[in-house]
Amino acid sequence: MAAPRNASLRRRFRKRLDIPVLLLASAGLIIAGLLTPAVQTEALFWRDEYSILLNVRQLSEDGKHTAAVIIALFSVVYPAAKLGLLTFFWLFPFPAKWRWRSIQLIRLLGRWGMVDVFAVVAIVLASMTIGPLKATPQLGLFLYAAGMLCLMFTGLLMDRMARCR
């Protein structure tokens, strides 16, 4: 007998192991990306490396609270909330119509999770035009981007699963 539509997606799709694997992989990649240096800057005589979380802290200490809050919201809070909601919809029963609409909304808003990846890329590209300043992307940027792409793909798969009758 098939599980009712209001059952959890895990119960409805018992043989799907890709969703829990993708959720765990995206969580690990995002955490690693937040903690690992994302960009390295070089100017004349010094070199610095910044992770996304270190960048948020540095902006806050420099009095640029608005920028720190924006980066923290889009880089830390939003991915954590999206990961939590997708995990919730995977594990727990929820009305089918609301689950599908919620997952669809999460997917639409999910594109904003890549804001700081694009910001770091813009910094790297801009540094190529400024004489003594040089910025290079580091492993943290790629880990974070891979985690966000994993999370976006998981949302896409769950959206399709939520639509299945």
N, C-alpha and C positions, 0 to 999 in steps of 0.2 A: 504494500500500500504506500502510495506517495505521501510525503509530508505535506501538511497544509501550507498555503502561501504565507500565512502569518508566522510560520516556524522560522527559526534562525536559518541563515543561508548555509551554515555548516551542516545543519540537520537536513536541509533540502538537497544539498550537493555533497553527500558523504564522501565521495571518491575524489573530490577536488583537493589535492594537497598543495597546489600551486599558490592558493591565496594565503594560507598561514606562512608558507616559506617566503613569499613576497613581503608580507607584513613584517616578519622578523628581519629579513634582509634590509628592507628600507629603514627600519628603526636603527639597526646597527650602522648602516652607511651614513645616515643623517647624524647620529651621535658622533661617529668618528669624524665626519666632515666639519661638525661644529667645533671640535676640540683640536683638530690637526691644523697646522698653518695653511691658510688658503692663498695668501699672497706674500711675496717677498719683495721688499723695496730696497733699492740701492741708490744712494745719493752721495757723490764725492767720496767721503771717508767712512760712512757707516752703512750698515745693512740691518734691516729689521724684518721679522716675520710676524704676520698677524693671522690669527684664527678668527672665525666669525664672532665667537663669544668674546675673545680678547678685544676685537674691534668695537663691539658694543660697550664693553667696560671702558675702553680708552675714550670713546666719544662722550660717555657720561662724565668721566673725570675731567674732560676738557670743557665741560659746560654745554656741550651740544646734545642736550637731553632729547630734543625732538627727533633728531636723526637716530639717536640710540634707541628710542622707543619704536620708531618705524622699523628699523632693522631687526630689533628683538621680536616685534610682532610678526613680521613676515618670515623671519628665519628660524625662530624658535617656537613661539606660541602657536602659530598657524599649523606648521607641520605636526606638532605634538597633538593638537586638537584633531586634525584630519586623521592621523594615525589612530587616535583613540576612538573616534567615531566609526571609522571603517572596521576596526577590531570589534567594537560593540555590535555593529550590524552583522558581522560574521558570526559572532558567538551567541547573541541573544535574540529571542523572538521579538518581532516588531510588526505593526500593521504594514502589509505589503505595499499599499499605495504610498504611505508616508515614507517608508524605507526607500523606495525607488526615487521619490522626489528629493529626499534628503541627500542620497548618494549623487544624484544629478547636480544638485546645488554645490555639494562639496567638490565635484569635478570641475564645475565652472569656476569656482573661486580658487581652485588648486593651481591655476596658472600663475597666480600671484606669488606662489611659493618659490618661484625661480627669480624673483626680483633681485636678491643679493648676488646670485650667480651672475646675472647680467651687469650688476653694478661693479663687481670685481673685474669682469671682462672689460668694461668701459674704462676702468682705472688703468688696466694693463695697456689697452690701446691708446689712451690719452698719454700715458707715460712715454710712449714711443715718439711723441712729437715734442716732448719737453727735454731739452738738452741733457743736463746731468742726472735727471731722475730716471730710474729704470725699475719697472715692476714686472715680476714674472709670476704666473700662476703656480701654485703648489698643489700637493696631493689633496689637501683638505677641500679645495674647490671642486675637484673631480669626484671625490667621495660624496660630498654634499649633493652635487648635481645628479650623480647616479642614484642616490637615495631618493631624491625628489622625483626623478623619472620612474623609479620603481613604484613609488607611492601613486603617481599619476596612472601608471599602467594597472595597478591593483584596483584603483577606483573605476577605471574603464571596465575591467573584467567583472567587478561586482555590480556595476550598473547593468551590464548585459544579463548577469545572473538574476538580478532583482526583477528584470522585465520578463523573465521566463515564466511561462504558465506552468 
